[in-house]
Amino acid sequence: MRAHRWKNFWAIFLLSAAIPSSAQTFASLISFNDTNGRGPGSVLVQGLDGNLYGATALGGENGDSCGYYGLSECGTVFNITREGTLTTLLNFDNSEGSNPYAGLLLATNGDFYGTATGGAEKCGFVNECGTIFRVTSTGKLTVVYSFCGQTNCADGIWPVAGLIQGTDGNLYGTTQQGGNYCPYYSGSCGTAFKITPDGKLTTLHQFCAQNPPICTDGAIPLAGLTEGVDGSFYGTTTGGGSSGGGTVFKITSTGKLTTLYSFCSQTNCTDGQEPSAGLLQAADGNLYGTTYGGGANLCYIGGCGTVFKITPAGKLTTLYSFCSQSGCADGSAPQAGLIQGTDGDLHGTASQGGFYSATCSYNNVGCGTVFKIGSSGVLTTLYTFCSQTNCADGAEPLAGLLQATDGNFYGTTTIGGGGTNHDCLSGGCGTVFSLSIGFGPFVSFVRRAGKAGQTGGILGQGFTGTTGVLLNGIPANFTVVSDTFLRATIPVGARSGYVTVMTPNATLRSNVPFYVIP
């Protein structure tokens, strides 16, 4: 199994196309400099105040206090305005966690929850097992849970994926290792868990519980979970399965796991292998994702990666195999998940491919791309990184995209930015970028589903003076909290559908449907 950069724990120690058309505008909002963080490898999230929040896996003001052999610092939490003003909210130290590889979750209480691979609990020679933390928009940190609090680390270790909040109010996630021992992978295989916002953790599943050491139920989940409209949770494992290429699984809130698909089931793994990203349930009800390797093309051992569709019942369709264009101009090795844009298409990033640059010379296949893909499988490259001198625009986007409610896309690159700091490789410490392709403003949800009578949060802009909120055409009671946030109560009798907010200057529609739970 190939190692994944950043998302594979051991890789921490190793890392210290198309030109946009006139209708597209790319901007580098910030280049990290190590002191304010480096190596952001997580998806950004929009806060109640309209700013963007994220984490850097490395860097910060605490030097090498979390480091191994001087190669790894502790990481940060930050916010950034749409114009590019960055504020470091938190510099991690080892007591509360370090190396937050995943993005933040905006919870219904307005705070952010995240995971870190470091922490106070000891896990052999690597010393830390990981934490779940809560942080406010002003940077106040609380450790909610420290992993390896159970015998033999049955609760899991090293959470490298982000959290989601279920419709029951609990948080759900995965750990990369811990749980049952699986000799095939020379370590334990990871877990799926739920945890209350105040820290009571329940292990839902220990991977490799089925047919060890083959692990037909999967092993080593690098991605988090997605709650489906049926109330079940869906996810991926990068290893295990009947063919060893990883899995797609479904798990209930009580821990019943069903393996929906095992990758590498087709000759030469043309169906993909090693999915390292989570799943998106699109408006059509199907699940969509990416695999890091496999596919119809061979750009190095193991393949170039795919985009796939899978039904909730487990029927998989490979929509696209990367490196289908000369020189892998369309990208390769996607490590991030997909989002559905306001145009209905899927949008994402490929960590490699595109233009070759010395900054990305370790792989010889380029610095990464931003792409979109339609339901028919036609892929369009929207941006190719390292298009600017010294990769000032960034390189290697390991994280996916956020479409903020202004209509623009925002993301991060783990290196690039044009820096010269030797601790951040030769090309810089990473960036935050924006990409505008002409989409207008809309509204989104803090949580995408709820029951009649529950109150939910709506994110957007220009809410001051709002005159009405509709859920699938049914009026909802609402309270304007700020110009960028309002609360609305799900009306009795409403059905699932799009939400419309009437403001003084525009009528804004949600980018995805809101699901009313019976």
C-alpha positions in Angstrom: 0.0 0.0 0.0 1.5 3.3 -1.0 2.0 5.9 1.7 -0.2 9.0 1.6 1.5 12.3 2.2 0.2 14.1 5.3 -2.8 11.9 5.8 -0.5 8.9 6.5 0.8 9.4 10.0 4.3 8.3 9.1 4.5 10.8 6.3 4.6 13.6 8.9 8.3 12.9 9.3 9.0 13.1 5.6 7.6 16.5 4.9 8.9 19.3 7.2 -4.1 22.2 -17.4 -5.7 24.7 -18.0 -4.9 28.3 -17.6 -8.0 30.1 -16.1 -10.1 31.8 -18.7 -11.1 35.4 -18.5 -14.3 34.3 -16.7 -12.2 32.8 -13.9 -10.2 34.7 -11.3 -7.6 33.0 -9.1 -6.1 34.7 -6.1 -3.5 33.7 -3.5 -4.9 35.1 -0.3 -2.1 34.2 2.1 1.3 32.5 1.9 2.2 30.8 5.2 5.6 31.5 6.7 6.1 28.7 9.3 5.7 31.1 12.2 2.0 31.5 11.4 1.7 27.9 10.4 2.7 25.6 7.5 1.3 22.7 5.5 -2.4 23.4 5.6 -4.0 20.1 4.4 -7.6 20.6 5.5 -10.8 21.9 4.1 -11.8 25.4 5.1 -15.2 26.1 6.8 -17.3 29.2 6.9 -18.0 30.6 10.3 -21.0 32.4 11.6 -19.2 35.7 11.1 -18.6 35.0 7.4 -14.9 34.4 7.8 -13.1 31.2 6.8 -11.6 28.9 9.5 -9.0 26.2 9.1 -5.9 24.5 10.5 -2.3 24.0 9.6 -0.8 20.6 10.3 2.6 22.0 11.1 4.2 25.3 12.2 3.2 27.9 14.7 5.0 29.7 17.5 5.8 26.6 19.6 8.8 25.6 17.6 9.8 22.0 17.7 8.2 21.2 21.1 6.0 18.7 19.3 8.7 17.6 16.9 10.4 14.3 16.2 14.0 14.7 15.0 13.3 18.4 14.5 11.0 17.8 11.6 7.5 18.5 12.9 6.0 21.4 14.8 2.6 21.6 16.5 0.2 23.3 14.1 -2.3 26.1 14.3 -5.9 27.1 14.0 -6.6 30.3 12.0 -9.3 32.4 10.5 -9.0 34.4 7.3 -11.2 37.0 5.7 -12.2 36.7 2.1 -9.8 39.6 1.4 -6.8 37.6 2.9 -6.3 39.0 6.4 -5.1 36.0 8.5 -5.4 35.7 12.3 -3.8 32.9 14.2 -6.3 31.8 16.8 -4.4 29.0 18.4 -0.8 27.6 18.5 -0.9 24.0 19.6 1.4 22.5 22.2 1.7 18.8 22.9 -0.4 18.9 26.1 -3.7 19.6 24.2 -2.8 18.0 20.8 -0.6 18.7 17.9 -0.6 18.2 14.1 -4.3 18.8 13.2 -4.4 17.3 9.8 -8.2 17.6 9.4 -10.5 20.6 8.9 -12.8 22.0 11.5 -16.5 21.3 12.1 -18.8 24.2 12.7 -21.2 22.8 15.3 -24.7 24.0 16.0 -23.5 25.7 19.2 -21.3 28.0 17.1 -18.0 26.5 18.3 -15.6 24.5 16.1 -14.6 20.9 16.8 -11.5 19.2 15.4 -9.0 16.4 15.8 -5.3 16.3 16.4 -2.8 13.5 16.2 -0.8 14.6 19.3 -1.9 14.8 22.9 -1.1 13.9 26.5 -1.8 10.1 26.3 1.2 7.9 25.4 1.3 5.5 22.5 4.7 3.8 22.5 7.7 5.5 21.0 5.6 8.1 19.1 4.3 9.4 22.5 1.0 10.8 21.5 -2.3 9.2 20.6 -4.5 12.1 19.5 -7.3 14.3 20.8 -10.7 15.8 20.0 -10.8 19.5 20.7 -13.3 22.3 20.8 -12.2 25.9 19.9 -14.2 29.1 19.9 -14.0 31.7 17.2 -11.8 33.7 19.6 -9.3 30.8 20.1 -10.3 29.4 23.5 -9.4 25.7 23.4 -10.9 22.8 25.3 -9.7 19.2 25.0 -12.9 17.1 24.7 -11.3 13.7 24.5 -7.8 12.1 24.6 -7.5 8.8 22.7 -5.9 5.6 24.1 -7.9 6.1 27.3 -9.0 2.4 27.1 -7.0 -0.9 27.5 -4.9 -1.6 24.4 -6.2 1.6 22.8 -9.5 0.0 22.0 -10.9 3.5 21.6 -8.5 4.3 18.7 -5.4 6.4 18.1 -4.4 9.0 15.6 -7.5 10.7 14.3 -6.5 12.2 11.0 -10.0 12.8 9.7 -12.5 15.6 10.5 -15.7 15.2 12.4 -19.3 15.6 11.4 -22.3 16.4 13.6 -25.2 14.0 13.2 -28.8 14.9 13.3 -28.9 13.4 16.8 -26.5 16.2 18.0 -23.6 13.8 18.5 -20.2 14.0 16.7 -19.0 11.2 14.5 -15.5 10.3 13.2 -12.8 7.8 12.7 -9.3 7.0 13.9 -6.5 5.8 11.6 -5.3 3.2 14.0 -6.2 1.6 17.3 -8.8 -1.0 18.0 -8.3 -4.5 16.8 -4.8 -5.7 15.8 -4.4 -6.7 12.1 -1.0 -8.4 11.3 -1.3 -7.7 7.6 -0.9 -4.0 8.2 1.7 -4.4 11.0 -0.5 -2.5 13.4 -4.1 -1.9 14.5 -6.7 -1.0 11.9 -8.6 2.0 13.2 -12.1 2.7 14.5 -15.3 4.5 13.9 -16.8 6.4 16.8 -19.4 8.8 18.1 -18.9 11.2 20.9 -21.2 13.6 22.7 -20.2 17.3 22.5 -19.1 17.1 26.1 -16.8 14.1 25.6 -18.5 10.8 26.1 -17.1 8.5 23.5 -18.6 5.3 22.1 -16.6 3.1 19.8 -18.9 2.0 17.0 -16.6 -0.3 15.1 -13.1 -1.6 15.3 -11.9 -2.3 11.8 -10.4 -5.7 10.8 -13.0 -7.3 13.0 -14.0 -9.5 10.0 -11.6 -12.1 8.6 -8.3 -10.8 9.9 -5.7 -10.4 8.5 -7.6 -9.9 5.2 -9.9 -7.4 6.9 -12.8 -7.7 4.6 -14.6 -5.0 6.6 -11.8 -2.6 5.8 -8.7 -1.1 7.5 -7.1 2.2 8.2 -9.8 4.8 7.6 -8.1 8.1 6.6 -11.4 9.9 5.9 -14.3 10.9 8.1 -18.0 10.0 7.8 -21.0 11.4 5.9 -24.5 11.1 7.3 -26.9 10.0 4.6 -30.5 11.1 4.2 -31.4 7.6 5.4 -29.8 8.3 8.8 -26.9 5.9 8.2 -23.3 7.0 8.0 -21.1 6.3 5.0 -17.3 6.2 4.8 -14.2 4.7 3.2 -11.2 2.8 4.3 -7.9 3.0 2.5 -7.0 -0.6 3.0 -8.7 -4.0 3.5 -11.8 -5.3 1.7 -12.0 -8.5 -0.2 -9.4 -7.4 -2.7 -7.2 -5.3 -0.4 -7.8 -2.0 -2.2 -10.0 -0.3 0.4 -13.7 -0.1 0.9 -16.9 1.9 1.0 -19.0 1.1 4.0 -22.2 2.0 5.8 -22.5 2.1 9.5 -25.5 2.9 11.8 -25.4 5.1 14.9 -25.4 1.8 16.9 -22.4 0.4 15.1 -23.8 -2.1 12.6 -21.4 -2.0 9.7 -22.1 -3.1 6.1 -19.3 -3.2 3.5 -20.8 -1.8 0.3 -17.9 -2.1 -2.1 -14.3 -3.4 -2.1 -12.0 -1.6 -4.5 -9.6 -3.4 -6.8 -12.4 -5.8 -7.7 -11.7 -5.2 -11.3 -8.6 -6.3 -13.3 -5.6 -4.0 -12.6 -7.8 -2.0 -10.2 -9.4 -0.1 -12.9 -12.2 0.6 -10.4 -9.7 2.5 -8.2 -7.9 1.7 -5.0 -7.0 3.3 -1.7 -9.7 5.9 -1.2 -8.3 8.5 1.3 -11.2 10.9 1.1 -14.8 10.9 2.4 -18.0 10.7 0.5 -20.5 13.3 -0.7 -24.2 12.5 -1.0 -25.3 14.7 -3.9 -28.7 16.0 -4.6 -29.5 12.9 -6.7 -29.1 10.7 -3.7 -26.0 8.9 -4.9 -22.6 9.0 -3.1 -19.5 10.4 -4.9 -15.8 10.1 -4.0 -12.3 9.8 -5.2 -9.6 7.1 -5.0 -5.9 8.0 -4.6 -4.8 5.2 -6.9 -6.1 2.8 -9.5 -8.0 3.6 -12.6 -7.5 3.0 -16.2 -4.2 4.8 -16.5 -0.8 4.1 -15.1 1.3 7.2 -14.2 3.3 5.3 -11.5 2.9 2.0 -9.6 -0.7 1.7 -8.5 -2.4 4.0 -10.9 -3.4 7.7 -11.0 -6.7 7.7 -9.2 -10.4 8.0 -10.0 -13.7 9.8 -9.4 -16.5 7.3 -8.7 -20.3 7.2 -8.0 -21.8 4.6 -5.8 -25.5 4.1 -4.9 -26.5 3.6 -1.2 -27.0 0.0 -2.1 -23.4 -0.4 -3.3 -23.5 -0.3 -7.1 -20.2 1.5 -8.2 -19.6 3.4 -11.4 -16.2 4.8 -12.3 -16.8 8.3 -13.7 -13.3 9.3 -14.5 -9.7 8.0 -14.5 -7.1 10.6 -13.9 -4.1 11.1 -16.2 -6.3 10.6 -19.2 -4.6 13.6 -20.8 -1.1 13.9 -22.0 1.4 14.7 -19.2 -1.4 14.2 -16.7 -2.6 17.7 -17.4 -6.0 16.7 -15.9 -4.4 15.9 -12.6 -3.7 12.7 -10.6 -3.7 11.2 -7.1 -6.7 13.0 -5.6 -6.6 12.8 -1.8 -9.6 15.0 -1.1 -13.3 14.6 -1.4 -15.8 16.4 -3.7 -18.4 19.1 -3.2 -21.4 19.9 -5.3 -21.3 23.4 -6.6 -24.3 25.7 -7.2 -24.1 24.6 -10.9 -24.9 21.0 -9.9 -21.5 19.8 -11.0 -18.9 18.2 -8.6 -15.8 20.1 -7.8 -12.5 19.0 -6.3 -8.7 19.0 -6.3 -6.0 16.6 -7.5 -2.9 16.6 -5.4 -0.6 16.0 -8.4 -0.7 16.4 -12.1 -0.7 19.5 -14.2 2.5 21.4 -14.9 5.8 19.9 -13.8 7.9 22.0 -11.4 11.1 21.5 -9.4 9.0 22.3 -6.3 7.0 19.1 -7.0 9.9 17.2 -8.4 9.6 14.3 -6.0 6.7 12.8 -8.1 7.6 14.1 -11.5 3.9 14.6 -12.4 3.1 18.1 -11.5 1.8 20.3 -8.7 -1.9 19.6 -8.6 -5.2 20.9 -10.1 -8.7 22.2 -9.4 -11.3 20.4 -11.5 -15.0 20.0 -12.0 -16.8 17.0 -13.3 -20.4 16.5 -14.5 -22.7 13.5 -13.9 -21.7 12.2 -17.4 -18.0 12.0 -16.4 -16.7 14.9 -18.4 -13.9 16.5 -16.5 -12.8 20.2 -16.9 -9.5 21.5 -15.3 -10.3 24.8 -13.8 -6.8 25.7 -12.5 -3.3 24.2 -12.5 -1.0 25.0 -9.6 2.5 26.3 -9.9 1.4 28.4 -12.9 3.2 31.4 -11.3 6.9 32.0 -10.8 8.3 30.0 -7.8 4.9 28.4 -7.3 3.6 31.6 -5.7 0.1 30.3 -6.3 0.8 27.2 -4.3 1.3 23.5 -5.0 -0.1 20.1 -3.9 -3.6 20.8 -2.8 -4.3 17.8 -0.5 -7.6 19.3 0.8 -10.8 19.7 -1.0 -12.7 22.9 -1.7 -15.2 25.1 0.1 -17.8 27.0 -1.9 -18.5 29.9 0.4 -21.8 31.7 0.3 -20.4 34.5 -1.9 -20.2 31.9 -4.7 -16.5 31.6 -4.8 -14.3 28.5 -4.1 -11.7 28.6 -1.4 -9.0 26.0 -0.6 -5.4 25.4 0.6 -2.2 24.0 -0.8 0.3 22.3 1.5 3.4 23.7 -0.1 4.1 26.6 -2.5 3.6 30.2 -2.0 6.9 31.4 -3.2 8.7 31.3 0.1 12.4 30.5 0.7 12.3 29.2 4.2 14.2 25.9 4.2 11.9 24.4 6.8 9.1 24.6 4.3 10.9 23.0 1.4 12.2 25.2 -1.4 8.8 26.5 -2.6 7.1 27.8 0.4 4.9 26.8 3.4 1.5 26.5 1.7 -1.3 28.9 0.8 -4.9 29.8 1.0 -6.5 30.6 -2.3 -9.7 31.7 -3.9 -11.1 30.8 -7.3 -14.1 32.7 -8.8 -15.8 31.2 -11.8 -18.7 33.5 -12.0 -21.2 31.9 -9.5 -23.5 34.2 -7.5 -24.2 34.3 -3.8 -26.4 31.7 -2.0 -27.2 30.4 1.5 -25.9 27.2 3.2 -26.7 25.4 6.4 -24.8 24.7 9.6 -26.5 21.3 9.6 -28.2 20.0 6.5 -31.1 18.0 8.1 -33.5 18.3 11.0 -37.0 17.5 12.3 -40.1 19.8 12.3 -39.9 22.2 15.2 -36.1 22.2 15.4 -34.1 25.4 14.9 -31.2 25.4 12.5 -28.6 27.9 11.4 -28.3 29.5 7.9 -25.1 31.1 6.6 -25.0 33.8 4.0 -24.6 37.6 3.6 -26.8 40.6 3.6 -29.3 39.2 6.1 -30.0 42.5 7.8 -33.5 43.4 7.0 -34.5 39.9 5.8 -38.3 39.7 5.2 -38.8 36.0 4.8 -37.5 32.4 4.8 -39.1 29.5 2.9 -38.4 25.8 3.1 -39.6 24.2 -0.1 -42.1 27.1 -0.4 -43.4 26.9 3.2 -42.7 30.0 5.4 -40.4 29.4 8.4 -40.1 31.5 11.5 -36.7 33.1 11.7 -34.4 35.4 13.7 -31.6 37.5 12.1 -28.6 37.1 14.4 -26.2 39.1 12.2 -25.6 40.1 8.6 -24.0 36.7 8.0 -26.1 34.4 10.1 -29.8 33.7 10.9 -31.7 31.0 12.7 -34.9 29.4 11.3 -37.4 26.9 12.7 -38.3 24.0 10.5 -42.1 24.5 9.8 -44.6 21.7 10.6 -45.7 20.1 7.4 -42.7 21.1 5.4 -41.0 18.6 3.1 -37.4 18.3 2.1 -36.3 20.9 -0.5 -34.3 24.1 -1.1 -34.3 27.0 1.3 -35.0 30.6 0.1 -34.1 33.7 2.0 -35.5 37.1 0.9 -33.2 39.9 1.8 -33.5 43.6 1.0 -31.1 43.3 -1.9 -31.5 39.8 -3.2 -33.4 36.5 -3.0 -30.9 33.8 -2.0 -31.4 30.1 -2.5 -29.5 27.2 -0.9 -27.0 25.3 -3.0 -28.3 22.0 -1.8 -31.7 20.7 -0.4 -32.5 20.7 3.3 -33.7 17.3 4.4 -36.7 17.2 6.8 -36.5 14.0 8.9 -39.8 12.3 9.7 
